[in-house]
């Protein structure tokens, strides 16, 4: 069984969605966790687009990487793109999936625009997980 940590800055969207998708796709073959270097709160758009796939994230909370026992982790997957990703221990397998943060403070973006951005991020993560080698 592989222990996977999905890591980004806020642990509000990308890493949370990756954790939920991995749990759904791989079941008991893995232990999936997520965290951030500067956790905030789970983004409601992430909750909405994950619910579309039957994944309930309503009770999820953002966690700090300081709350994770890193010595138990087999694979760390960072999901940062434009921001600076948290640093990780050198002895852990590391994959980097640069995904632009779907959240935005741009007042020109509508709810529909934001949902589209979150769906694109979710679907990108799902596609990458399908190709993840767990051997």
ChimeraX commands (.cxc) that place a marker at each C-alpha (Angstrom):
marker #1 position 0.00,0.00,0.00 radius 0.5
marker #1 position 1.40,3.39,-1.03 radius 0.5
marker #1 position 1.15,6.45,1.19 radius 0.5
marker #1 position 0.63,9.51,-1.05 radius 0.5
marker #1 position 0.70,13.16,0.01 radius 0.5
marker #1 position -0.73,15.81,-2.30 radius 0.5
marker #1 position 0.83,19.14,-1.52 radius 0.5
marker #1 position 0.21,22.74,-2.53 radius 0.5
marker #1 position 0.21,26.09,-0.80 radius 0.5
marker #1 position -3.29,26.59,0.63 radius 0.5
marker #1 position -4.62,23.01,0.67 radius 0.5
marker #1 position -7.89,24.51,-0.46 radius 0.5
marker #1 position -8.49,23.15,-3.97 radius 0.5
marker #1 position -5.92,21.23,-6.05 radius 0.5
marker #1 position -4.46,19.06,-3.31 radius 0.5
marker #1 position -7.89,18.50,-1.74 radius 0.5
marker #1 position -9.36,17.43,-5.08 radius 0.5
marker #1 position -6.38,15.16,-5.74 radius 0.5
marker #1 position -6.81,13.47,-2.36 radius 0.5
marker #1 position -10.52,12.88,-2.96 radius 0.5
marker #1 position -10.00,11.58,-6.48 radius 0.5
marker #1 position -7.17,9.27,-5.42 radius 0.5
marker #1 position -9.28,7.79,-2.65 radius 0.5
marker #1 position -12.14,7.19,-5.08 radius 0.5
marker #1 position -9.94,5.75,-7.84 radius 0.5
marker #1 position -7.53,3.61,-5.83 radius 0.5
marker #1 position -9.54,2.70,-2.74 radius 0.5
marker #1 position -7.65,0.61,-0.22 radius 0.5
marker #1 position -4.57,0.28,-2.44 radius 0.5
marker #1 position -3.34,3.64,-1.13 radius 0.5
marker #1 position -3.46,6.03,1.79 radius 0.5
marker #1 position -4.09,9.52,0.41 radius 0.5
marker #1 position -3.55,12.75,2.32 radius 0.5
marker #1 position -3.25,16.39,1.39 radius 0.5
marker #1 position -1.69,19.43,3.01 radius 0.5
marker #1 position -0.39,22.91,2.33 radius 0.5
marker #1 position 2.47,25.10,3.41 radius 0.5
marker #1 position 0.04,27.93,4.25 radius 0.5
marker #1 position -3.37,26.25,4.71 radius 0.5
marker #1 position -6.54,28.29,4.47 radius 0.5
marker #1 position -9.94,26.62,4.04 radius 0.5
marker #1 position -11.44,24.26,1.49 radius 0.5
marker #1 position -12.76,26.20,-1.48 radius 0.5
marker #1 position -16.52,25.81,-1.97 radius 0.5
marker #1 position -16.05,25.50,-5.74 radius 0.5
marker #1 position -13.80,22.48,-5.13 radius 0.5
marker #1 position -16.53,20.97,-2.97 radius 0.5
marker #1 position -19.11,21.59,-5.71 radius 0.5
marker #1 position -17.15,20.08,-8.61 radius 0.5
marker #1 position -16.12,17.05,-6.57 radius 0.5
marker #1 position -19.75,16.43,-5.59 radius 0.5
marker #1 position -20.49,16.18,-9.33 radius 0.5
marker #1 position -18.37,12.98,-9.25 radius 0.5
marker #1 position -19.96,11.67,-6.06 radius 0.5
marker #1 position -17.09,12.74,-3.80 radius 0.5
marker #1 position -18.24,14.46,-0.62 radius 0.5
marker #1 position -15.72,17.06,0.55 radius 0.5
marker #1 position -18.15,19.09,2.63 radius 0.5
marker #1 position -16.53,18.18,5.94 radius 0.5
marker #1 position -12.91,18.48,4.73 radius 0.5
marker #1 position -10.54,20.94,6.35 radius 0.5
marker #1 position -7.23,22.36,5.16 radius 0.5
marker #1 position -4.17,20.98,6.90 radius 0.5
marker #1 position -0.62,22.18,7.34 radius 0.5
marker #1 position 2.27,20.06,6.14 radius 0.5
marker #1 position 3.46,20.32,9.77 radius 0.5
marker #1 position 0.54,18.04,10.72 radius 0.5
marker #1 position 1.73,15.23,8.43 radius 0.5
marker #1 position 4.21,12.54,9.45 radius 0.5
marker #1 position 6.49,12.77,6.41 radius 0.5
marker #1 position 8.54,9.67,7.27 radius 0.5
marker #1 position 5.47,7.56,6.43 radius 0.5
marker #1 position 4.99,9.09,2.96 radius 0.5
marker #1 position 6.06,7.11,-0.13 radius 0.5
marker #1 position 5.17,9.68,-2.80 radius 0.5
marker #1 position 4.73,13.45,-2.55 radius 0.5
marker #1 position 2.93,15.09,-5.44 radius 0.5
marker #1 position 3.19,18.87,-5.58 radius 0.5
marker #1 position 0.48,20.66,-7.53 radius 0.5
marker #1 position 1.78,24.26,-7.56 radius 0.5
marker #1 position 2.28,26.16,-10.80 radius 0.5
marker #1 position 2.69,29.91,-10.45 radius 0.5
marker #1 position 3.32,30.01,-6.72 radius 0.5
marker #1 position 6.31,28.60,-4.86 radius 0.5
marker #1 position 5.74,24.99,-3.86 radius 0.5
marker #1 position 6.57,23.83,-0.36 radius 0.5
marker #1 position 9.91,22.08,0.04 radius 0.5
marker #1 position 9.99,18.35,0.60 radius 0.5
marker #1 position 12.46,15.84,2.05 radius 0.5
marker #1 position 14.99,14.56,-0.49 radius 0.5
marker #1 position 14.53,10.88,0.38 radius 0.5
marker #1 position 10.85,10.77,-0.65 radius 0.5
marker #1 position 9.75,10.10,-4.23 radius 0.5
marker #1 position 8.55,13.42,-5.63 radius 0.5
marker #1 position 6.33,14.13,-8.60 radius 0.5
marker #1 position 5.49,17.65,-9.69 radius 0.5
marker #1 position 2.21,18.28,-11.47 radius 0.5
marker #1 position 2.14,22.04,-12.14 radius 0.5
marker #1 position -1.50,23.09,-12.17 radius 0.5
marker #1 position -2.64,26.68,-12.16 radius 0.5
marker #1 position -4.74,27.48,-9.10 radius 0.5
marker #1 position -8.38,27.51,-10.27 radius 0.5
marker #1 position -9.34,30.01,-7.55 radius 0.5
marker #1 position -9.23,33.67,-8.49 radius 0.5
marker #1 position -10.12,37.05,-7.04 radius 0.5
marker #1 position -10.71,38.47,-10.52 radius 0.5
marker #1 position -14.09,40.26,-10.27 radius 0.5
marker #1 position -14.68,39.71,-14.01 radius 0.5
marker #1 position -14.96,35.94,-13.50 radius 0.5
marker #1 position -18.50,34.69,-13.05 radius 0.5
marker #1 position -19.55,31.73,-10.95 radius 0.5
marker #1 position -19.82,29.78,-14.19 radius 0.5
marker #1 position -16.25,30.77,-15.14 radius 0.5
marker #1 position -14.93,29.64,-11.76 radius 0.5
marker #1 position -16.79,26.33,-11.93 radius 0.5
marker #1 position -15.26,25.77,-15.37 radius 0.5
marker #1 position -11.77,26.48,-14.00 radius 0.5
marker #1 position -12.30,24.07,-11.10 radius 0.5
marker #1 position -13.70,21.36,-13.38 radius 0.5
marker #1 position -10.67,21.70,-15.66 radius 0.5
marker #1 position -8.29,21.36,-12.70 radius 0.5
marker #1 position -10.25,18.37,-11.35 radius 0.5
marker #1 position -10.26,16.63,-14.72 radius 0.5
marker #1 position -6.54,17.30,-15.23 radius 0.5
marker #1 position -5.76,15.76,-11.83 radius 0.5
marker #1 position -7.97,12.75,-12.61 radius 0.5
marker #1 position -6.17,12.21,-15.91 radius 0.5
marker #1 position -2.77,12.36,-14.20 radius 0.5
marker #1 position -3.92,9.93,-11.51 radius 0.5
marker #1 position -4.98,7.44,-14.19 radius 0.5
marker #1 position -1.36,7.41,-15.37 radius 0.5
marker #1 position 0.18,7.21,-11.88 radius 0.5
marker #1 position 2.47,4.21,-11.42 radius 0.5
marker #1 position 1.81,2.75,-7.97 radius 0.5
marker #1 position 4.28,-0.14,-8.27 radius 0.5
marker link #1:1,2 radius 0.2
marker link #1:2,3 radius 0.2
marker link #1:3,4 radius 0.2
marker link #1:4,5 radius 0.2
marker link #1:5,6 radius 0.2
marker link #1:6,7 radius 0.2
marker link #1:7,8 radius 0.2
marker link #1:8,9 radius 0.2
marker link #1:9,10 radius 0.2
marker link #1:10,11 radius 0.2
marker link #1:11,12 radius 0.2
marker link #1:12,13 radius 0.2
marker link #1:13,14 radius 0.2
marker link #1:14,15 radius 0.2
marker link #1:15,16 radius 0.2
marker link #1:16,17 radius 0.2
marker link #1:17,18 radius 0.2
marker link #1:18,19 radius 0.2
marker link #1:19,20 radius 0.2
marker link #1:20,21 radius 0.2
marker link #1:21,22 radius 0.2
marker link #1:22,23 radius 0.2
marker link #1:23,24 radius 0.2
marker link #1:24,25 radius 0.2
marker link #1:25,26 radius 0.2
marker link #1:26,27 radius 0.2
marker link #1:27,28 radius 0.2
marker link #1:28,29 radius 0.2
marker link #1:29,30 radius 0.2
marker link #1:30,31 radius 0.2
marker link #1:31,32 radius 0.2
marker link #1:32,33 radius 0.2
marker link #1:33,34 radius 0.2
marker link #1:34,35 radius 0.2
marker link #1:35,36 radius 0.2
marker link #1:36,37 radius 0.2
marker link #1:37,38 radius 0.2
marker link #1:38,39 radius 0.2
marker link #1:39,40 radius 0.2
marker link #1:40,41 radius 0.2
marker link #1:41,42 radius 0.2
marker link #1:42,43 radius 0.2
marker link #1:43,44 radius 0.2
marker link #1:44,45 radius 0.2
marker link #1:45,46 radius 0.2
marker link #1:46,47 radius 0.2
marker link #1:47,48 radius 0.2
marker link #1:48,49 radius 0.2
marker link #1:49,50 radius 0.2
marker link #1:50,51 radius 0.2
marker link #1:51,52 radius 0.2
marker link #1:52,53 radius 0.2
marker link #1:53,54 radius 0.2
marker link #1:54,55 radius 0.2
marker link #1:55,56 radius 0.2
marker link #1:56,57 radius 0.2
marker link #1:57,58 radius 0.2
marker link #1:58,59 radius 0.2
marker link #1:59,60 radius 0.2
marker link #1:60,61 radius 0.2
marker link #1:61,62 radius 0.2
marker link #1:62,63 radius 0.2
marker link #1:63,64 radius 0.2
marker link #1:64,65 radius 0.2
marker link #1:65,66 radius 0.2
marker link #1:66,67 radius 0.2
marker link #1:67,68 radius 0.2
marker link #1:68,69 radius 0.2
marker link #1:69,70 radius 0.2
marker link #1:70,71 radius 0.2
marker link #1:71,72 radius 0.2
marker link #1:72,73 radius 0.2
marker link #1:73,74 radius 0.2
marker link #1:74,75 radius 0.2
marker link #1:75,76 radius 0.2
marker link #1:76,77 radius 0.2
marker link #1:77,78 radius 0.2
marker link #1:78,79 radius 0.2
marker link #1:79,80 radius 0.2
marker link #1:80,81 radius 0.2
marker link #1:81,82 radius 0.2
marker link #1:82,83 radius 0.2
marker link #1:83,84 radius 0.2
marker link #1:84,85 radius 0.2
marker link #1:85,86 radius 0.2
marker link #1:86,87 radius 0.2
marker link #1:87,88 radius 0.2
marker link #1:88,89 radius 0.2
marker link #1:89,90 radius 0.2
marker link #1:90,91 radius 0.2
marker link #1:91,92 radius 0.2
marker link #1:92,93 radius 0.2
marker link #1:93,94 radius 0.2
marker link #1:94,95 radius 0.2
marker link #1:95,96 radius 0.2
marker link #1:96,97 radius 0.2
marker link #1:97,98 radius 0.2
marker link #1:98,99 radius 0.2
marker link #1:99,100 radius 0.2
marker link #1:100,101 radius 0.2
marker link #1:101,102 radius 0.2
marker link #1:102,103 radius 0.2
marker link #1:103,104 radius 0.2
marker link #1:104,105 radius 0.2
marker link #1:105,106 radius 0.2
marker link #1:106,107 radius 0.2
marker link #1:107,108 radius 0.2
marker link #1:108,109 radius 0.2
marker link #1:109,110 radius 0.2
marker link #1:110,111 radius 0.2
marker link #1:111,112 radius 0.2
marker link #1:112,113 radius 0.2
marker link #1:113,114 radius 0.2
marker link #1:114,115 radius 0.2
marker link #1:115,116 radius 0.2
marker link #1:116,117 radius 0.2
marker link #1:117,118 radius 0.2
marker link #1:118,119 radius 0.2
marker link #1:119,120 radius 0.2
marker link #1:120,121 radius 0.2
marker link #1:121,122 radius 0.2
marker link #1:122,123 radius 0.2
marker link #1:123,124 radius 0.2
marker link #1:124,125 radius 0.2
marker link #1:125,126 radius 0.2
marker link #1:126,127 radius 0.2
marker link #1:127,128 radius 0.2
marker link #1:128,129 radius 0.2
marker link #1:129,130 radius 0.2
marker link #1:130,131 radius 0.2
marker link #1:131,132 radius 0.2
marker link #1:132,133 radius 0.2
marker link #1:133,134 radius 0.2
marker link #1:134,135 radius 0.2
view
